[in-house]
């Protein structure tokens, strides 16, 4: 009452005290309405509306109904039942299954923004969902859309927030898209793109990704990282990235357990937990449960690298490299593939497919024929040293091949050559040795070249030259040479030897040298006692006693020094043909 007037809830009392038998009437000039009831929670208001049955069923299935009935405040962009009806029924039924609870929760959280945002406060731009992802709002021509869905009603008030109604279910990004939204995962996204893994990680999954941040990548040596991102290192980069991914499983932070897990790269990853701190290999987990449609991301503070696989044999590593197909085919044809897959150790100067392609046309095909197996084996063995010699231990000089032939190594600054072939890559490690890559097929010497390379056959080389037999012994052969060493020639009377080497004694010298020569290639294992015809058409007697082989009066002291056109066995005496 004021100034003689009485009001009731703002209505003026215009007449009073109209008496009745059971009470009293006062007349007012306005109809009084009861006060609006206090709004309920978001869940209660959605239930009261009657058009969000599917949303509420989904929230219950995802375990979010209690959250949305909690303190908040929340802003919910709520798809109506009609919006959910746009989703194929089978897909929706699948989402509501218990095993898809986390995916469903991620989908629903994508519709919720922390805080109370009224329609009047909505502006074009992005807002962060409780999922940690960005939602895009567009305000234009009096309409509002969120991630493409139309906002069809606004400001349904609740005690713990507000509901805006939308006409489509909006879908959170997959793990690749969600990574792209994160400001601190730019390097990871670039790496995933470079490795060609985008399509894979946008698949059904689910995936659990331990995602190194940009700061984590910054810890990696820049040159090493730049090298890893090069196209030619795509396989290596893929292996590194897959070491951060668990496939077929979505492991939320609450479910992480210490122990070993298998990565998408089929390697074991160790997870440890100490005083609540989770480490994945050497990296610490710094943020968790960034949920996507097809998995979850946990941030880590270091890039983790898979352990290097144990190297295979020389054959396995050459096969893995993919650039030694011709070499491997040749090794198989020569029967050396099992040898090079054996114990070793071996050092292989391996010609690439491009190196073999430099040989004259049809040469490789001809060498691969069964009848040329020994010649092919001799060529390949000339590329092999029967020891493990890594690049750091390579020195200029001559080393013996598995063939017994000399391989000449030259070093000019940082450039290394093997029998004139350039070494283009080194230290491809194998379980039974090491591979160094060369750009040319190197050929073992012929018999004359081989003799020249031997430090103890100088006199024999001079004699072959004086007799005019160089061209003969460089021919196709094959030949077997019982080669007297310099010490063997030193046993011969000096005057007689000097006389034998004179031009006028050429025929006699030729006869002596041909007495040391057999037509055909006879390896040590095939030598038998008896008489054989020499290239000089005379009989040569071979004896074997307690494993000691004698050729006429000379003893064989070294065997199987193989050339392209034959084999050399060293003897300790010069042998002379019988006089007629």
C-alpha positions in Angstrom: 0.0 0.0 0.0 1.3 3.4 -0.9 -0.4 6.8 -1.2 -3.7 5.2 -0.5 -3.3 2.6 -3.3 -2.8 -1.1 -2.9 -1.1 -3.3 -5.4 -0.7 -7.1 -5.5 2.3 -8.2 -7.6 2.0 -5.0 -9.5 -1.8 -5.2 -10.1 -3.9 -2.3 -8.7 -6.6 -3.1 -6.2 -9.6 -1.2 -7.6 -12.3 -2.4 -5.1 -12.0 -4.0 -1.7 -14.0 -5.9 0.8 -16.6 -7.5 -1.3 -18.0 -9.7 1.4 -19.0 -13.3 0.9 -20.2 -16.1 3.2 -17.0 -18.0 2.8 -14.5 -15.2 2.4 -13.8 -11.9 0.8 -13.1 -10.5 -2.6 -10.7 -7.7 -3.6 -10.9 -6.5 -7.3 -7.7 -6.0 -9.3 -7.1 -4.6 -12.7 -4.6 -7.2 -14.0 -4.6 -10.9 -14.3 -1.8 -12.3 -12.1 0.4 -15.1 -13.5 2.3 -17.6 -11.3 6.1 -17.1 -11.4 8.0 -19.2 -13.9 9.4 -22.3 -12.2 13.2 -22.2 -11.7 14.8 -24.0 -14.7 16.1 -27.5 -14.2 19.5 -28.8 -15.3 20.4 -29.2 -19.0 19.3 -32.8 -18.8 16.0 -31.9 -17.2 15.2 -29.1 -19.7 16.1 -31.3 -22.6 13.8 -34.0 -21.2 11.0 -31.5 -20.6 11.3 -30.3 -24.3 10.5 -33.8 -25.5 12.5 -33.4 -28.8 15.8 -34.7 -27.5 15.1 -38.3 -26.7 18.0 -39.7 -28.8 20.4 -37.1 -27.4 19.5 -38.1 -23.9 19.8 -41.8 -24.7 23.2 -41.2 -26.2 24.3 -39.1 -23.2 23.2 -41.9 -20.8 25.0 -44.5 -23.0 28.2 -42.4 -23.0 28.0 -41.8 -19.2 27.6 -38.0 -19.8 24.1 -37.6 -18.4 25.5 -37.0 -14.9 28.0 -34.6 -16.2 25.4 -32.5 -18.0 23.3 -32.5 -14.8 26.3 -31.3 -12.8 27.4 -27.8 -11.9 28.6 -26.5 -15.3 28.0 -24.1 -16.7 27.8 -25.6 -20.2 26.5 -24.4 -23.5 25.1 -27.4 -25.4 24.4 -27.2 -29.2 21.8 -29.9 -29.0 20.8 -32.0 -32.1 17.0 -32.7 -32.1 15.6 -36.1 -32.7 15.1 -35.1 -36.3 18.8 -34.3 -36.5 19.7 -37.7 -35.2 17.2 -39.3 -37.6 19.4 -38.1 -40.5 22.1 -40.6 -39.4 21.7 -44.1 -40.9 19.9 -46.3 -38.3 22.6 -49.0 -38.3 25.3 -46.4 -37.7 23.4 -44.9 -34.8 22.7 -48.3 -33.3 26.4 -49.1 -33.6 27.4 -45.9 -31.8 25.1 -46.7 -28.9 26.8 -50.1 -28.2 28.9 -50.3 -25.0 32.1 -51.0 -26.9 31.8 -47.6 -28.6 31.2 -45.6 -25.4 34.4 -43.5 -25.7 33.7 -42.7 -29.4 30.1 -41.7 -28.5 31.4 -39.6 -25.6 33.8 -37.8 -28.0 31.0 -37.1 -30.4 28.7 -35.7 -27.7 31.5 -33.6 -26.0 32.0 -32.0 -29.4 28.6 -30.4 -29.0 29.4 -28.9 -25.6 31.3 -25.6 -24.9 32.4 -24.9 -21.4 30.7 -21.8 -20.0 27.4 -20.2 -20.6 27.2 -18.5 -24.1 23.8 -16.8 -24.8 22.6 -16.2 -28.4 23.3 -12.5 -28.0 27.0 -13.3 -27.3 27.5 -15.6 -30.3 30.0 -14.2 -32.9 31.6 -15.5 -36.1 34.7 -17.4 -35.2 35.8 -20.5 -33.3 35.1 -21.7 -29.9 36.7 -24.6 -28.0 34.6 -27.6 -27.2 35.1 -29.6 -24.0 36.7 -32.2 -26.3 39.5 -29.7 -26.8 38.6 -29.2 -30.5 37.6 -26.1 -32.3 34.0 -25.4 -33.4 33.4 -23.0 -36.2 30.5 -20.4 -35.7 29.2 -18.3 -38.6 26.8 -15.5 -38.1 25.4 -14.1 -41.4 22.1 -12.8 -42.6 20.4 -13.3 -39.3 21.3 -17.0 -39.4 23.8 -18.9 -37.2 25.6 -22.1 -38.1 28.0 -24.2 -36.1 30.2 -26.5 -38.1 27.6 -26.3 -40.9 24.6 -27.2 -38.7 21.8 -24.6 -38.5 21.0 -23.2 -35.1 17.1 -23.4 -35.1 16.3 -22.3 -31.6 18.3 -20.5 -28.9 18.5 -19.7 -25.2 16.7 -22.7 -23.7 17.8 -21.8 -20.2 19.0 -24.3 -17.6 20.2 -24.0 -14.1 23.6 -25.1 -15.2 23.9 -23.5 -18.6 22.0 -23.0 -21.9 20.8 -25.1 -24.8 20.8 -24.0 -28.5 19.0 -26.4 -30.8 20.7 -27.5 -34.1 19.4 -29.4 -37.1 22.4 -31.8 -37.7 24.6 -33.9 -35.6 28.1 -32.4 -35.9 31.0 -34.8 -36.1 34.4 -34.1 -34.4 37.5 -34.5 -36.5 39.5 -37.7 -37.0 43.0 -37.9 -35.5 44.7 -36.2 -38.4 42.2 -33.3 -38.5 42.4 -33.0 -34.7 46.2 -32.8 -34.9 45.9 -30.1 -37.5 43.7 -28.1 -35.1 46.4 -28.3 -32.4 48.8 -25.3 -32.5 51.7 -27.4 -31.1 51.5 -30.4 -33.5 52.5 -28.7 -36.8 55.7 -30.7 -37.3 53.9 -34.0 -36.6 51.3 -33.1 -39.2 54.0 -32.3 -41.7 55.7 -35.6 -41.0 52.5 -37.6 -41.3 51.9 -36.0 -44.7 55.5 -36.6 -45.8 55.1 -40.3 -44.8 51.9 -40.7 -46.7 50.0 -41.8 -43.6 47.2 -39.3 -43.7 44.7 -41.7 -45.4 45.7 -44.5 -43.0 45.2 -42.4 -39.9 41.8 -41.1 -41.2 40.6 -44.7 -41.4 38.3 -46.4 -39.0 40.9 -47.2 -36.4 40.6 -46.8 -33.6 44.1 -45.4 -33.0 45.9 -44.3 -29.9 48.6 -41.8 -30.8 51.4 -40.6 -28.6 52.0 -37.3 -30.4 55.3 -35.5 -30.1 54.8 -31.7 -29.9 56.7 -29.2 -31.9 59.0 -28.7 -28.9 59.6 -32.4 -28.9 60.6 -32.3 -32.5 62.8 -29.3 -31.8 65.0 -31.6 -29.6 65.9 -33.7 -32.6 69.1 -32.8 -34.4 67.9 -30.5 -37.2 70.1 -32.1 -39.9 68.8 -35.5 -38.9 65.2 -34.4 -38.9 65.5 -32.7 -42.3 67.1 -35.8 -43.6 64.3 -38.0 -42.2 61.7 -35.8 -43.9 63.2 -36.3 -47.4 61.2 -38.3 -49.9 64.0 -41.0 -50.2 63.7 -41.6 -46.5 59.9 -42.1 -46.5 60.1 -45.7 -45.2 62.3 -44.7 -42.3 60.0 -41.8 -41.4 57.0 -44.2 -41.6 58.7 -46.6 -39.2 59.4 -43.7 -36.7 55.8 -42.4 -36.9 54.2 -45.8 -36.5 56.3 -46.4 -33.4 54.0 -43.6 -31.9 50.8 -45.3 -32.9 48.8 -48.2 -31.4 46.3 -49.6 -33.9 42.9 -51.2 -33.3 42.7 -49.8 -29.8 41.7 -46.5 -28.1 43.5 -46.3 -24.8 42.3 -43.5 -22.6 44.6 -42.1 -19.9 42.7 -43.8 -17.2 43.3 -47.2 -18.9 47.0 -46.8 -19.5 49.0 -49.6 -17.8 52.8 -50.1 -17.4 54.2 -52.8 -19.7 54.9 -53.5 -23.3 52.4 -52.8 -26.1 52.7 -53.5 -29.8 52.8 -50.5 -32.1 51.3 -50.2 -35.5 54.8 -50.8 -36.8 54.8 -54.3 -35.2 57.5 -53.3 -32.6 57.3 -53.4 -28.8 56.9 -50.1 -27.0 57.5 -49.8 -23.3 55.2 -47.8 -21.1 56.2 -47.0 -17.5 54.3 -45.3 -14.7 56.2 -43.7 -11.7 54.4 -41.6 -9.1 51.6 -40.9 -11.6 54.0 -39.8 -14.3 53.5 -41.8 -17.5 56.5 -42.4 -19.8 56.3 -43.9 -23.3 59.8 -45.2 -24.1 61.9 -42.1 -23.1 59.1 -39.6 -23.6 56.9 -38.2 -20.9 53.1 -37.8 -21.5 52.2 -34.2 -21.0 48.5 -34.0 -22.0 45.9 -36.7 -22.4 42.6 -37.7 -23.9 42.3 -35.5 -26.9 39.5 -37.6 -28.5 38.7 -37.8 -32.2 36.1 -39.8 -34.1 38.6 -42.6 -34.7 40.8 -42.6 -31.7 42.6 -40.5 -29.0 45.7 -38.4 -28.8 48.1 -38.1 -25.9 50.9 -35.5 -26.1 54.5 -36.4 -25.4 57.6 -34.3 -24.9 60.1 -36.2 -27.0 60.2 -38.0 -30.4 60.7 -41.7 -29.8 62.6 -43.9 -32.2 62.1 -47.6 -32.8 65.0 -49.8 -32.1 67.0 -50.6 -35.2 66.1 -54.1 -36.5 68.9 -56.6 -36.3 70.5 -56.7 -39.7 70.0 -59.7 -41.8 72.7 -61.5 -43.8 74.5 -59.9 -46.7 71.9 -61.5 -49.1 69.0 -60.3 -47.0 70.3 -56.7 -46.7 71.1 -56.6 -50.4 67.6 -57.8 -51.1 66.1 -55.3 -48.7 67.9 -52.4 -50.4 66.2 -53.2 -53.7 69.0 -52.0 -55.9 71.0 -55.2 -56.2 68.6 -57.5 -58.1 71.2 -58.4 -60.8 73.9 -59.1 -58.2 71.6 -61.4 -56.3 70.5 -63.2 -59.5 74.2 -63.6 -60.4 75.1 -64.9 -56.9 72.3 -67.5 -57.2 73.3 -68.6 -60.7 76.9 -68.9 -59.4 75.8 -70.9 -56.3 77.2 -68.1 -54.1 73.9 -67.0 -52.5 74.1 -69.6 -49.8 77.8 -68.7 -49.2 77.0 -65.0 -48.7 74.1 -66.0 -46.4 76.5 -68.1 -44.3 78.7 -67.3 -41.3 81.3 -65.1 -43.0 82.4 -62.5 -42.2 82.6 -61.0 -45.6 83.1 -57.5 -47.1 81.2 -57.2 -50.4 81.9 -54.4 -52.8 78.5 -54.6 -54.4 77.7 -53.3 -57.9 74.3 -51.8 -58.2 71.8 -52.7 -60.9 72.9 -49.6 -62.7 76.5 -50.8 -62.5 75.6 -54.1 -64.2 73.7 -52.2 -66.8 77.0 -50.5 -67.9 78.3 -53.9 -69.1 78.0 -54.6 -72.9 74.6 -55.8 -74.1 74.0 -59.5 -73.5 77.1 -59.9 -71.3 75.1 -60.4 -68.1 72.7 -62.8 -69.8 75.6 -64.8 -71.2 77.3 -64.9 -67.8 74.1 -66.3 -66.2 74.2 -69.4 -68.4 74.9 -72.6 -66.5 78.0 -73.3 -68.7 79.6 -70.0 -67.5 78.9 -70.7 -63.8 82.7 -70.9 -62.8 83.5 -67.7 -64.7 80.6 -65.9 -63.1 81.7 -67.2 -59.7 85.2 -65.9 -60.3 83.9 -62.4 -61.1 81.6 -62.3 -58.1 84.3 -63.6 -55.7 86.6 -60.8 -56.9 84.1 -58.4 -55.3 84.3 -60.2 -51.9 87.0 -59.9 -49.2 86.9 -62.7 -46.6 86.8 -60.4 -43.6 84.7 -57.6 -42.3 86.3 -54.2 -43.2 84.2 -51.2 -42.3 84.7 -47.9 -44.1 86.8 -46.4 -41.3 89.3 -49.2 -41.7 89.7 -49.1 -45.4 93.2 -48.1 -46.5 94.9 -47.6 -49.9 96.7 -50.7 -51.1 96.0 -54.2 -52.3 93.7 -56.7 -50.5 93.1 -60.3 -51.4 89.6 -61.2 -52.7 87.8 -64.4 -51.8 89.1 -65.4 -55.3 92.7 -65.1 -54.3 93.0 -62.2 -56.7 94.3 -58.7 -55.8 91.8 -55.9 -55.3 93.4 -52.4 -55.6 92.0 -49.7 -53.3 92.8 -46.1 -54.0 91.9 -43.2 -51.8 91.9 -39.6 -53.1 90.7 -37.3 -50.3 87.2 -38.5 -49.5 86.9 -40.5 -52.7 87.5 -44.2 -52.5 87.9 -46.4 -55.6 88.1 -50.2 -55.8 89.8 -51.4 -59.0 88.7 -48.1 -60.6 85.1 -48.3 -59.4 83.8 -45.5 -57.2 82.5 -46.4 -53.8 79.2 -44.6 -53.6 77.9 -45.8 -50.2 79.5 -47.6 -47.3 78.8 -49.6 -44.2 75.5 -51.3 -45.1 75.8 -53.6 -42.1 74.8 -57.2 -42.2 74.8 -60.0 -39.6 77.7 -61.7 -41.4 79.7 -58.7 -42.7 79.3 -55.4 -44.5 78.4 -54.1 -47.9 80.0 -51.2 -49.6 78.3 -50.0 -52.8 80.2 -49.5 -56.0 79.2 -48.0 -59.4 80.9 -50.5 -61.7 81.4 -54.2 -62.0 85.0 -55.0 -61.3 86.6 -57.9 -63.2 89.3 -60.1 -61.8 92.5 -60.0 -63.9 93.4 -62.5 -66.6 96.3 -64.9 -66.0 99.0 -62.4 -67.1 97.4 -59.5 -65.1 97.1 -61.8 -62.1 100.8 -62.8 -62.3 101.8 -59.1 -62.6 99.8 -58.4 -59.4 101.6 -61.2 -57.5 104.8 -59.8 -55.7 106.6 -63.2 -56.1 106.1 -63.9 -59.8 108.2 -61.1 -61.4 110.7 -63.5 -63.1 107.8 -65.5 -64.5 106.2 -62.4 -66.0 109.5 -61.4 -67.6 109.9 -64.9 -69.0 106.3 -64.9 -70.4 107.0 -61.5 -72.0 110.3 -62.7 -73.5 108.7 -65.8 -75.0 105.9 -63.7 -76.6 103.2 -65.7 -74.7 101.4 -62.6 -73.2 98.6 -62.6 -75.8 98.2 -66.4 -75.5 97.8 -66.3 -71.8 95.4 -63.3 -72.0 93.1 -65.4 -74.3 89.9 -67.0 -73.4 91.5 -70.2 -72.2 90.8 -71.5 -69.7 94.3 -72.5 -68.5 95.9 -74.0 -65.5 99.3 -72.6 -64.7 101.8 -74.2 -62.3 103.7 -70.9 -61.7 107.3 -71.0 -60.4 107.9 -68.3 -57.9 110.9 -65.9 -57.9 112.5 -68.1 -55.3 112.0 -71.1 -57.7 113.8 -69.3 -60.5 116.5 -68.3 -58.1 117.4 -72.0 -57.8 118.2 -72.2 -61.5 121.8 -71.5 -62.5 122.1 -67.8 -63.2 124.0 -68.1 -66.4 121.6 -70.8 -67.7 118.6 -68.6 -66.8 120.2 -65.5 -68.4 120.9 -67.6 -71.6 117.3 -68.9 -71.6 115.9 -65.4 -71.5 117.9 -64.3 -74.6 116.0 -63.6 -77.8 117.7 -66.4 -79.7 116.5 -68.9 -77.0 112.9 -67.9 -77.4 111.8 -71.3 -78.7 113.5 -73.1 -75.9 112.0 -70.7 -73.3 108.6 -71.2 -74.8 108.9 -74.9 -74.5 109.9 -74.6 -70.8 106.9 -72.2 -70.0 104.4 -74.4 -71.9 105.5 -77.3 -69.8 104.0 -75.4 -66.8 100.7 -74.9 -68.6 97.6 -77.1 -69.0 94.7 -76.5 -71.3 91.5 -76.3 -69.1 90.9 -75.1 -65.5 91.9 -77.6 -62.8 91.2 -76.4 -59.3 93.2 -77.9 -56.4 90.3 -80.1 -55.3 90.3 -81.7 -58.8 94.0 -82.4 -59.1 94.7 -86.2 -59.4 97.9 -88.2 -59.5 99.0 -89.4 -63.0 100.2 -87.9 -66.2 98.6 -85.0 -68.0 99.3 -83.4 -71.4 100.8 -79.9 -71.2 100.2 -77.1 -73.6 103.5 -78.0 -75.2 102.2 -81.5 -76.0 104.4 -83.3 -73.5 103.5 -85.5 -70.6 103.7 -84.0 -67.1 103.7 -86.3 -64.0 101.6 -85.3 -61.0 102.1 -87.2 -57.7 100.3 -86.9 -54.4 101.8 -88.2 -51.2 100.2 -87.5 -47.7 98.4 -84.6 -49.2 101.5 -83.0 -50.7 101.2 -82.4 -54.5 104.2 -82.5 -56.7 104.3 -81.5 -60.4 107.4 -83.2 -61.8 110.1 -82.3 -59.2 108.3 -79.2 -58.0 106.1 -79.0 -54.9 102.8 -77.1 -55.1 102.9 -74.4 -52.3 99.8 -72.4 -53.0 96.6 -73.1 -54.9 93.5 -71.7 -56.6 94.6 -68.2 -57.5 91.7 -67.6 -59.9 91.8 -65.4 -62.9 89.1 -64.7 -65.5 90.6 -67.2 -67.9 92.0 -69.8 -65.6 93.7 -70.7 -62.3 97.3 -70.4 -60.9 99.0 -72.8 -58.5 102.4 -71.7 -57.2 105.3 -74.2 -57.2 108.7 -74.1 -55.6 110.9 -75.1 -58.6 111.1 -74.5 -62.3 110.3 -77.7 -64.2 112.0 -78.5 -67.5 110.5 -80.7 -70.2 112.4 -83.9 -71.0 114.9 -83.5 -73.8 114.2 -85.4 -77.0 
